[in-house]
Amino acid sequence: MNAAPLRRILADDRMQVCLAATLGWLCLYGGSLLPGRWPLPASWTSDPVTQFFSWNAYLRECLAAGSLPLWNPHNGLGQPFLANGQSAGFYPVSWLRASLPDGFGLMLALWLKAVLAALFTHLFLRRLKI
């Protein structure tokens, strides 16, 4: 087997950034991908995290029904959902996360955010020639 294509891919700066971000993510969160494991440490299961889980479930429910979740009737007497910046209804990663099971979707979203942040930071710094 010729290893030249693999060496060429690994020599690319962007690929190194993506691999470093993926390895860092796996070190922090990789164990939670095992069956039966909670995706977050117990200290992170606070109100914001549980709120995001319920928003994700509501987004999934509305998308499965073929409607846009404009209004969330489950919060008090109701409140805007898509107009609420915290619910992130138009964020592409939220749509991906809503299409997957809760734990796996959350872990994939965390990984994707880390990789995208690393990649675009690298591209930005390279453009600035730093």
C-alpha positions as CSV (number, residue, x, y, z in Angstrom):
1,M,0.0,0.0,0.0
2,N,1.3,3.4,-1.0
3,A,1.4,5.9,2.0
4,A,2.1,8.9,-0.1
5,P,-1.5,10.2,-0.4
6,L,-1.9,9.8,3.4
7,R,1.3,11.8,4.0
8,R,0.1,14.5,1.6
9,I,-3.2,14.8,3.4
10,L,-1.6,14.9,6.8
11,A,0.9,17.6,5.6
12,D,-2.0,20.0,4.9
13,D,-2.3,22.6,7.7
14,R,-6.1,22.5,7.7
15,M,-6.2,18.8,8.1
16,Q,-3.8,19.0,11.0
17,V,-6.1,21.6,12.7
18,C,-9.1,19.4,12.2
19,L,-7.3,16.3,13.5
20,A,-6.1,18.3,16.6
21,A,-9.6,19.5,17.3
22,T,-11.0,16.1,16.9
23,L,-8.4,14.5,19.2
24,G,-9.0,17.2,21.8
25,W,-12.7,16.6,21.6
26,L,-12.3,12.8,21.9
27,C,-10.1,13.3,25.0
28,L,-12.8,15.5,26.6
29,Y,-16.0,13.9,25.5
30,G,-15.2,10.6,23.7
31,G,-16.2,8.4,26.6
32,S,-19.8,9.7,26.4
33,L,-20.2,8.0,23.0
34,L,-20.3,4.6,24.7
35,P,-23.8,3.1,25.1
36,G,-25.4,3.9,28.4
37,R,-23.2,6.9,29.2
38,W,-24.7,10.4,29.9
39,P,-23.2,12.8,27.4
40,L,-22.2,15.4,30.0
41,P,-20.6,15.3,33.4
42,A,-23.1,15.6,36.2
43,S,-21.9,19.1,37.2
44,W,-23.0,20.3,33.7
45,T,-26.6,19.2,34.1
46,S,-27.8,22.6,35.2
47,D,-30.8,24.6,34.1
48,P,-29.3,25.9,30.8
49,V,-28.4,22.4,29.7
50,T,-31.8,21.0,30.5
51,Q,-33.3,24.0,28.8
52,F,-31.4,23.3,25.6
53,F,-32.4,19.6,25.7
54,S,-36.1,20.6,25.9
55,W,-35.7,23.2,23.1
56,N,-34.0,20.6,21.0
57,A,-36.9,18.2,21.6
58,Y,-39.4,20.8,20.6
59,L,-37.4,21.7,17.5
60,R,-37.3,18.0,16.5
61,E,-41.0,17.7,17.2
62,C,-41.9,20.7,15.0
63,L,-39.6,19.7,12.1
64,A,-41.0,16.1,12.1
65,A,-44.5,17.6,11.8
66,G,-43.3,19.7,8.9
67,S,-43.8,23.1,10.6
68,L,-41.6,25.9,11.7
69,P,-41.5,26.3,15.5
70,L,-42.4,30.0,15.6
71,W,-44.0,29.9,19.1
72,N,-43.1,27.7,22.1
73,P,-46.3,27.0,24.1
74,H,-44.4,25.0,26.7
75,N,-42.7,28.0,28.5
76,G,-45.2,29.6,30.8
77,L,-48.0,31.1,28.7
78,G,-45.8,30.7,25.6
79,Q,-43.0,32.7,24.1
80,P,-41.4,33.1,20.7
81,F,-39.1,30.3,19.7
82,L,-37.4,31.2,16.5
83,A,-37.2,34.9,17.5
84,N,-35.4,33.8,20.7
85,G,-31.7,33.9,20.1
86,Q,-31.0,31.4,22.9
87,S,-33.0,28.6,21.2
88,A,-30.9,28.9,18.1
89,G,-33.6,27.7,15.8
90,F,-31.9,28.8,12.6
91,Y,-28.4,27.7,13.6
92,P,-27.5,24.9,11.1
93,V,-25.9,22.8,13.9
94,S,-29.2,22.9,15.8
95,W,-31.0,21.4,12.8
96,L,-28.4,18.6,12.6
97,R,-28.6,18.1,16.3
98,A,-32.4,17.9,16.2
99,S,-32.3,15.2,13.5
100,L,-30.2,12.8,15.7
101,P,-30.8,11.2,19.1
102,D,-30.3,13.6,22.1
103,G,-26.9,12.3,23.4
104,F,-25.3,11.6,20.1
105,G,-26.7,14.8,18.5
106,L,-25.2,16.9,21.4
107,M,-21.8,15.2,21.1
108,L,-21.7,15.6,17.4
109,A,-22.7,19.3,17.8
110,L,-19.9,19.8,20.3
111,W,-17.4,18.2,18.0
112,L,-18.5,20.1,15.0
113,K,-18.4,23.4,16.8
114,A,-14.8,22.7,18.0
115,V,-13.6,21.6,14.5
116,L,-15.3,24.6,12.8
117,A,-13.9,27.0,15.4
118,A,-10.4,25.6,15.0
119,L,-10.6,25.6,11.3
120,F,-11.9,29.1,10.8
121,T,-9.5,30.5,13.5
122,H,-6.7,28.9,11.6
123,L,-7.9,30.4,8.3
124,F,-8.3,33.8,9.9
125,L,-4.8,33.8,11.4
126,R,-3.3,32.5,8.1
127,R,-5.0,35.4,6.3
128,L,-3.5,37.8,8.8
129,K,-0.2,36.1,8.3
130,I,0.3,35.4,12.0
